[in-house]
C-alpha cells in the first residue's frame, strides 16, 4: 500500500485507531489544543502524549487519515502517520542523526525528537552555550557597579541581542505559530516576557542615550532589564536541556527492552548452518543456538537440553531447564547446551515485540489523573496573560512606578509557565512502565495505576499461581476390575489433548509407563473434564460432578476412596470407561518457592489474599495453611463460572478485587475483576484478559507489580502537587512585586527539572 493510499484510507465499518507523530508541541496547553481540535470532529476522540510526541486517535468509519492529519496541522503543529508497528518503535538517542532504515518492515522509523518536546538536547546545546557565554558578562556588568564602565548599557544590550533572538528562537517560533492560530502556550508567556524586558530596556536607552555614560558613577540603578532577558532565556534553555536529557534517560528502559533481541540467527538449511539477520527468520524454520548465544525468536526446542537465562524477559534470576518440546522465548540466553529450535513466532508476533507494544501503548496512554492537568492547562495561559496585564495596570495606578509595574508583570509571565504541569504525568508514567518492563511486569494501560491504588482484595488461583502447578502422580486407585496400569494408560491418552497442568502431569506419567493409544472425538469442558473415544470405549476424566452430568453413577465406596485421597492432601481425578467409574488418579502439587513471602507482602500492601481453586476443600485448606491464608478466605471446588461469581460476590460486598491467574479457566474472572493480573507462564487468552501481566511465574512479582504501580501513581501525584503548588504560590508572589524575573525564570526551569528528576527515582525501584 502506497503512502497516498494509507493517507486516504477510510475505515471499515466501526471505529479504528490511528497513531500519529506530532512535532512542535511544547507544553500541556499544546496537548489540550490538539485534543480539543480533534475532539470537535464528529466521532473522533484523541489522547495526546507530550514527552513521546504522539497521539492515539479513535476515528469513525468514513473519515480518512488525511482529514485527521490536516486537522492537527491546522492547529499549528506537524503531524504524520506512525505507520510502523508500535511494538518495534523505540525512541532514538538525541544525538543520533535522522535517517531512514532499510531494514525489514518492522524496523523503527521514528523522528529524532521522539522524546524531547521543545527540542532535543543536541539542538538545544549550542543555543544554551551561546546564551551562557553572553549572559555571564551581561549579568555581572548589570548587577555589580564596580564592573560598570562608560556607556556599558549599549554593550550589555548588544551582548543580550543574540541571546533574546537566536538562543530564544525556539520560544519565539512556537509562540508565533500559536499566535497565528489565535492560541497561546507556555512559549507565549516566555516570548512575551523576554521580549518585553528587552524592548523596554532598548526603548529606555534610545530615549536617553547618555543613561549609562558615567559608568559606575551614575546616580541610582539604571532602569534596564537586559540582564533579566538574558538570564531568563539561559535558565529556561538550561531547564529544557536538562529535561531533554532526563527524559531520554526515562525512556532508556523501553529502549533497552526493544534492543534485547538477537541481531543474527544461525539456521539449518539442507543440513548446513547459515547465518542470517534474525528478522529474516521464518515460522517453522530450524535455527541453532549455541551456549552463550541469544535465542533469536520464540520457538520450540527440537533437539538438545540446556538451561536458559530468562531474566531479561521475566526478571527472574534462576535459569530455566529446557529440553525437547519445551518452549523458549526470543532474547533469552542459552547458558549451556547446544539447542535446535523451531521458530513458532517471528517479527511483531514474538513475546519481546508484544511486550514492547504493551509498554508503548501504556506510555502513550493517559491516566485519568492527567485529565485534571489537561483541563487546567486549557485555560491557564490566557488567565496568566490577563493576570499579567492587571498586575501591570494596578501597579501603575497605585504606585505610579512604571519600572515596578513592568517588573511585576514580567515576573508573573515567567513564573507561570506550566511546563512542569505538562510533564508531571507522562514522564512519571514513562519511567514507571519502563522500570516495570525491566522487572518482567507489563502494565496494559495508565488507568491500571489508578486501579491498583483502590484494590483491597486479591483472589489467587491456586494451581500455577500459588503452587508450582507441576503436579505429579502419586497413586492410581482402581475402582473396578480394570488394572491400575490400564486406568493410567486410558487416562493419560485422554488427558494428553488437554492444556490443563493436571492433564499434563497425568499424560507425562502415563508416557513413562508405556505407549498410549490413539484418541478420537476429543472434547473438553473447562473446569469439568475431558472426554474421548479410545479403542472403541468412551473415556472420561475429570471432576465428580462432571462425570455425573455425563451419566456416570458413583457408589458410596467410590466416594469413600475419594475422601481418603483428599485427606492425604492429594488432588484426585476420576476416570470412567463406558459410563462406569474405573479409578482415581491421585496427584500432589508443591508450593512455589516464595509464595509464603509473597502473600505476606500482599498483606503488607493492605490486600486481603483469598485462595480460589477448583480443587477440593481439604487440598485447598492444606495449601492455605502453609502460605498463611486463613481458612475463612479459601474458596474451594470452584468452577470457572464460579470464579466469576466469586469476584462478583466480593464486589457486591464492597470490595475492590484483583484476580491473579494463568489458565483459560481464569480468563473470565480476570476480565470481571477490577484489576486482572495474568501470570506470564499462563495462556495467551489469560494474558489478553488481564490488565497487568507478570512475565515470570513467581507470585512475588504480583506483589512487586502492585507496589510499583502504586509507587508510579504516587510519583505522578507528587509531580502534579508540586506543579500546581508552585504556580499557585508563585503567581501571587510575583504579582505583589516580591519576585525578581530572573529568580522566576530560574524557579520555573528548576520546577520542570525537579519533576523529571522525581520521576527518575522510579528507575531505582526494587534495586
N, C-alpha and C positions, 0 to 999 in steps of 0.2 A: 504493500500500500504506500503510495507516494505521500509526501508531506502535505500537498494540497488536498488529497483525499482525506487525510486524518483531520485536517482543519475544518473541512466542510461536512465531515461525518456527523450524522444525526443519530439519535438513539433508536434502538429497537424499542418496542413498547415497554414502558416502565422507565423510571429514572435510572441514571447511571452516574458513576463517579469520575470526575475529570481532575487530574492533578496538574498544577501549574507551578512554574518557577516565576517569581516576581522580583524584578530588580528595582531599586530606588527607595524602598521603604526604610524609614529611619527611626520610627517610634510607635508607641501604642496608638497614636492618632491615625497614623497611616494604615495600620491594621484595621481599625474601626471604619475608616473611609472605604477601603476596598470591600469589606464585608457588607457595609451598608449599600454600596452601589450595586454589588452583585445581588443582594437581597431584594432590590427593587424589581428585578426581572421575575416574571411570574413563574413560580415553581422552583426557583433557584435558591439554594442556601449554601453558605460558604464558611469554612473555618480557615483562617489565615494564621500562619506561624511566623513570627518576626525573626528569630535567630536563623531558622532554616530557610527563610525567604521563600516559603512555599504556600500553596493554598489547595485545600481539598474542596472541590465544588460539586454539589449534587445538582445534576442537570436533568430537566424533564425531557420526555420524548418530543421530537420535533425541533429542538434547539441545537444549533451547530456549535462546535468548539470555537469557531472563529468569532461567533457572537460573544462568547464568554471572554475571549482574549481582547476583543475590541472594547468591551465594557471596562476591563481593567486598564487598558491603555488610555481610555478616555478620562480616567481619574488622575493621570499624570505619571503612571508607573509603566514599566515594560514587562509584559507577560509573555510566556511561551509555554507550550505543552511540555510536560515532563512525560515523554512517551517511552521511557525505558522502564523495565520492571523495577518497582520500588525496592525489591529485595536485594538488588545488586547495586543500587545507587549509594554513593558514600561521599561525605564531604571531603573536599580536597584541602591539602595544606595551603595556607595562604601564600606561600612563596612559589607554588607551582605555576608554570606558565599555562595559559589556556591552549589546549589542543584537543582535536577530535581523535578518538581512539579508533583504530582499525580492527579492533578485536571483535569477538563474537557479539551477536545482537544483545546479549545480556550485559555487555560492558557498560560501565558508568559513563555518562556524558554530561556531567554537571558543570555549571559555570563556576569560575574561581571564587566569587564572593558568596558561595553557598552558606557560609557560617557568619558572615560579617555584615550586619546592617550598617549603613553609613560608611562602607569602605572596608577593604581588607587591611590587615596590619601592613602589608607590603606597600599598598598605595598611600596609606596614612603616614608612613615613616618619614619620607622626605619632607612632607608638609610640616610635620612635627619638628623635625631637626631645624629647618629654616626658622620656624616660629620661635623655637627655644633660643637659637643663636642671637636673633634680633631682639627678643623680649628682654633678655638679661640686661643689656645696656639701657634699654628704654626704661625698665623698672628702676634700676639703680640711679640713673640721672634724675628721673622724675621725683623719686622719693627721698633722696639724700641731697640736701642743698650744698653740701661740701663738694659734691661732684659736678655741680652745675657751672656752666660757662656762658659767656655772652651768646645770646640767640640760640640757646640749647633747645628751645621749643620747636624750632624748624627742623633741627637734626633729629629730634625724637619723633616728630611727625613723619619725616622721610623714612626712618627705620621702621615705623609702625605700618606704613602703607603696604609693603609686601605681605605683612602678617594678616592684615584685615582683608586683603584681596586674594592672593594666591593660596596662602595657608588656610584661610577661612572659606575657600571656594566651595567645598562640599556642603557647608551650611547655606551659603547664598544660593547655590544651584537648586538645592531641594526646596528652599523657601520660594524661589521664583516659579518653579514647576507647580507647586501647590497654589501659589497666588493666581496663576493663570486659570486654575480651576476653582477659584474663589474658596480656597480651603486653607487651613493653617495647621502646622505641626510644631514639634519642639524646635525644628530648624528655623521656623518663622521667628520664634522668640529669640533665639541666639543671633540670627541675622539682623533683626531689628535692633537688639540691644547693642551689639558690637558696632553696627553701622552708625547708630545714633551717637554713641560715645565718640567715635572718630569724627563724624560730621560736626558735632557740637564743638569739639576741640579745634578742628580746622577752621570753622567759621570764626571762632573766637580769635585765632591767630591772624586771620585775614583782616578782621575788623581792627585789630590792634597789633600791627606787625612788630612793634617795639616792646611787646609784653614781656619778653624774656631777654631783652637787650642787655640788662645789667647782671645776668647770670645769678650767682649765689647771693648777690647783694640786693636783689629785688625785694620789695616790701610785701609780706604775706605770701600765701601759696597761690600759684598760678591756677586759674580755673580750667585746667586742661585734663583730659581723660584719655590721652593716648595710651598711658600705661594700663588703664582698665581694659581697653580694647585688646591690646597685645596679650596681657596676662590671661584674660578670659579665653581667648582663642587657644592659647597654648595649653591651658588647663583642660579645656574641653577636648582638644585633639589628643592630649595625653590620656584622658579618660577613655576616649574611643579606641585608641591604640591598645591600651591595656585590656580593654573589654574584648576587642577582636582576638587578641592573643589568648585570653582566658576562655573565650567561647570555643576557640579552636581546640583547646585542651578538654573542654566539656564534651566535645564530640569524639575525643580520642577512643573512648570505649567502643563506640559503634564502628569507627574506622578499623580498630583492632579486630573486632568481631568479623567484619566483612573481608578482612585481608588474611584471615586464617587459612582459607582454602589452599589446597596444593596447587602449584603452578604447572606441574608436569605429571603425567601418568605413564607407566610402562605397561603397554598392552601386549597380549599374546595374539599374534596373527600368523596362522599356519605354523604354530609351534615356535615362532621366532619372536623375541622380545623387541618391541619397537617403542621408542619414546615419542609421545605426542603431547601437545598442550592439554591440560586437564579439561578445558572447556570443550574439547572435541570428542570427549568420550561419549559413546552411545549406550543406550539401555541394552542390557544383556551382554555387553562386551566384557571379556575377562581381562582383568589387569592384575599386575604383580605388585605386592607391597613388601619391601624388604625391611628388616629390622632398622628402626630409627627413622623411617620414612613416614610422611603423612599419607593417610588414606585419601585417595583422590576424590571419591564421591561415595554416596550411600550405596551399600550393596550387601550381598550375602556371601559368606565365605564358602568357597567350593573345595578348597584344599588347604591343609596346614592348620596348625594351632599356635596361638600366641596370646600375649597379654596386651591389651590396648589401653593407652592412656587417654581417657575421655575428659580430662579436667577442663580442656578448652571449651567444651560444649556443656558439660553437666556441672562443672565446678567441684566435682568430687575428686579427691586426690588419689584414691586407690585404683590401680589398673584393673580392667575387667578381662577375665579369661574368655577367649573365643575359640571356637572350633568349627568344623564343617556344619553348614546350615544355620550358623548364628549370623545375626545382622550386625553390620558395622556402619559407622557414621562418617561421612566425609569430614576432613580437617582434624580428625583424631589421629594419634600417633601410634604406630605399631612398635612395641618396645622390644620384642624378642624374635619369635619365629617368622619364617617366610610364609606369606599368605597369597593365595589366589582368590580374587574376589570378583563376583559377577555384579556389574553395575545394575542397580534397580531404579535409582532416581538420579537425574543429571540436571545441570543448569538451575533454573529457578525453582525446580521441584525439590531440591535437596533440603535436608534439615537445616543446614547453615543458611541457605538462601531464605527459607521460611522464617528462621529466627531474625534475620536482618529485616525482612519485610514487616514482621510484627513490631520490632523495635522502632523502625522508621515510622510506621503507622502511629504508634503510641506517641512518638516525639512530635509528629506533625499535627496531632490532635489538640484539643483544647479542653482542659479540665473545667468543670462547672465553676470553680472558684475564680477562673480567669475572666468570666463574663462581667464580674463586678468592675474589674480594672478596665475592661473594654468600654463599659457604659460611662464610666467617669471620664476616660480619656477622650471620648467623643465630644464632650463639651468643655474639656479642661482648658485647651489653648485659647479659644475665644474668650472664655471667662477671665483668663490671666491677662489678655490684652486689654480688656475692659478695666480690670483692677489697676493695671499699669497707668492707663490714661487718667483714671480717677485719682490715683496716688499723686501723679504729676500736678493735676489741677488743684487738689486740696492743699498740697504743699505750697504751691504758688499763691493760692488765695490767702492762706493763713500765715505764711512766713514771708512771702514776697521774695524769697531767695530762689532764683531760677536754678542756681547751681545745686542746692539741696534737693529741689524738686526733681531735677534731672537725675541726680544720683540715686534717689529712692526708686524712681520709675525703672531705671536700667537694672537695679538690683532685683526688683520684682520679676522682670523678664528673665533674668539669668537664673535665679534660684528656682523658678517654677518649672523648668524644663522637665517633662515627665518621662525622661529616658529610663530611669530605674523602674518606673511603673510598668513599662512595656517589656522589660527584661525579667521581671520578678518570677512570673510563672513559667515561660518557655525554657529559660536556662536551667531552672531547678528541675523541670521535667526531663530535659535533655541529659543532664548529668545523672539523675536518679535512674532513669531507664537504661542508660549506658552501663552504669555500675551493676545494675541488676542482671544485664545480659552477661557480663563477665562472671557473675556468680551462678550462671545457669538458670536465671529466672527471667521469664518473658511476661511483661505486663502488656495486655492486649490493647488497652487504651487509657487515656488520662483519667477517665471517670472512675477507674478501678481504685485510684488513690483515695477518692472520697469514700468509696465503699469500705475499704479496709479500716477507715477511721471509726466507723459505726458498728462493725461486726462485733458481736459479743458471744456467739456460739459457733462452734465448728464441729461439723459431722465428719467423722473419719471412717472411710470404708476400711474394713479390717484387712482383707486379703490384698496384698500388693501395696498397701499404704502403711499400715502399722506393722504387718508381718511381712516376711520375705515374699510370700505368695508362691514360693517354690516348695509345694507340698511333696512329700514322699510317701509312698505306700508302705504302711507298717503291718497290715494284716488283710487277709481275704477270708471273709466269713461265708461259709456255704449254708444256704437255707433250704436247699432241695437235694436231689440225688446227684446233681452235677458236681464234678470235681472242682477244686479250687482253681487249678490252673486253667480249666475251661472257662470258668467265670471271668477270670482275669483276661483271658485271650479275647473273649467277646466284648468285654467292657473296654479293653484297650483299643479294639478295632473301631467301635462306635465313637469313642471319645477322641480318636485321632483326627477327626474332622472339625473339632470344636476349638475355639480360641481361648477358652477359659483356662486359667492356671491349673485348676484341679484336673481338668481334662488332659492337659499336657503331662502332668505328673503320672496319671494312670497309664496313658499311652506309652510314655517313656519307660515305665516299669515293665509294662507288658512286652515291649520290644526286647528287653533284656532276657525274657523267658522263652522267646522263640518267635517264629513267623506269625503274622496276624492275617486273618482272612480279608477278602475283598468286601467293600461296603457299598451298598446301593441305597438309593432313595433316602439320603440323609436329610434330616430336618432338625432344627434347633429352636428351643423356646427359652429366651433369656431368663435366667433365674429359676427355670423349671428343670430342664434336662434335654437330652438328645435322643433321637430315635433313628434307626436304620434297619435295612433288610440285610441280614448276613447269613449266607448259606441256607437261604430259604426260611429263616426264622426272623421274627420281629424282635429286635433287641432294644430295650430302653435302659437308659442310665440317668439318674437324677434324684430329685427330692421325693419324699414320700407322697406329698400332696399331688405332685405332677403325675406320678405313677397311678395313683387312684383315679385322677381325671381321665387317664387312658385305660381304665378298666382293670387295673391290677389290684387284686384284693390282698391286704396284708394281715396275716394272722397275729394273734397275741404273742406267739413265740417269736415271730419275725420282729415285732415291735420291741420285745424284751431284748433281743440281740442288739437292736439299735441303741437302746438305753444303756446297755453295757458298754458299748463303744463310746458313747457320749461321755459317760462317767470317767472314762480313761482319758478324756480330753482330745479325742480324735474327731475328725470330720468323716462321716460315713456316707457313702454314695450307694444308693440302691441300684441293683442290676436285675432286670426282669427279662425273661425269654418267653415269647408267645403267651403273654398275659399272666405269667406266674413268677413270683419273686424267686430269683435264683441265688442271690447272695448280696453281701455288702463289701464294698471296698473301703477300708479304713485308712485315712491319711492324716498326717500331722504336719503342721506348719511351725516355723520358728519366728520368734520376734526379731524384727530388724534391729541391728546394732544402731543405737542412737534414738530409738523410738521413745524410750523412757525419758531421756533428756529432752527430746523434742516436745513431748507432751507437758513436761514441767515448764518449758519455755513458753508454750502456748498459754498456760495458766498465768505465768508472769505478765503476759501481754494483756491479761484481763479476759481471756476467752474461756468458755466452758466447753471442754472437749467431750464429745459424745461418740461412742463406738457404734457403728452401724454395720450390720453384716447379715448375709443370708444364711450364715451358719447357725447351728443350734445354740441354745442359751448356755449350756454347760461349757462348750468351747469358748464362746464369747466371754463368759464370766472369767474363765481362766486367763485369757489374754488381757482383759481389762484390769484384773488384779495385778498382773505383772507390770503393766505400764502406768498404773496409778489413776485409772478412771473408776469412779465409784459405781457400784452395781446398779444404782438408780439411773445412771447415764449410759446404759447398754441397751441398744435396740437389736435384738436377735431375730432369726427366722424372717428376715425382711425381704420381700420380692422387689424387683426393680420398680414397679409402680408403688410399692410400699415405701421405697426410699423417697420418692417424690412426695408421698403423703406425709412422711416423717418431717420433711423440710417444711411443707405447708402447715403442719400442725404446730411446729415450733414458731413459725412466722405469725400464725394466728394468735399465739400466746404472747406475742410482743417481742420475740427475739429477732435479732438481725443475724441471719445464718450464712456461714461459709460452709462449703462442702468440698472435701478433698477426696478424689477417686481416680481410678485409672482404667476402668473397663467399659465395654459397650453398655453394660447394665447400669453404669453410673451416669451416662450422658444426660438423661432426662433430669436427674436430680441436680447435676451440675448447672444445667440451664435454669432450673427453678430457683436455686439458691441465690441469695443476694450477692454472694461472691463465690464463683466456681473456681476451684483450684485443681488442675489436672497434673498428675504425676507424669513426667515426660517418658517414663518407661511404658506408659499405657498406650491405648489405641488412639488412632487419628481422630475418631469421632468424639472421644472424650476430650481431647485437646481442643478440638474445634468448638465444643460446647462451653468450654471454660473461659473465665475472664483472665486468669493468671495461670501460667504453666511453669512448673519446675522441671528442668530438663533431666535431672537425676531421679533416683527413686528413694531418696532419703527424706524421711518426714521432717528432719531438722531444717531442710530447705524451705518447707512450708512456713515454719516459724520465722525463718530469715526473710522470706518474701513479704510476710505481713509486716515485720519490723521495718524493713527497708521502705516499703510503700508508705507506711506511716511517717517514717523519717523524711521521705521526699515531700510528702504533703506538709509536714511541719516546717520544712525549709522554705517551701513556697509561701506559706502563710507568714513566716518571719520576714521574707523578702517584701511581701505586699505591705505588711505593717510598717516597716521602716520607710518604704517608698511613700506611703500615704502620710505617715507621721512627719517625715522630712518636709514634704510640701506644705502640710497643714501648719507646721511651726514656722517654716522658712518664709512663706509669703507675707504673713502679718509683720514679722520682724523686719523684713526688707521694706515694707510699706511705711513702717514707722521711722525709716531712715537710720536704723541701727545696724545695717549690714552693708559693708563696702562691696561694690560689684565684683571686685577681684576675689574676695573671700567667697562670695556667692558662686562664682564660676568654679572655684576650687571645690567647694562643697558639692555642687551639682555633679561635677566629674567624679568626685570620690564616691558619691552615692551609687552610681552605676557600677563602678569597680567593686564596691563592697557587696552589692547584690550578687554579682557574678562570683566573687571570692567565697561568699557564704554558700552558694550552690556547689562550688567545687569541693567543699568539705565532704560531700557525699561520696566522692571518689575514694575516700579512706574507709568507708563503711565496711565493717567486717574484717578489717586488717589488724 
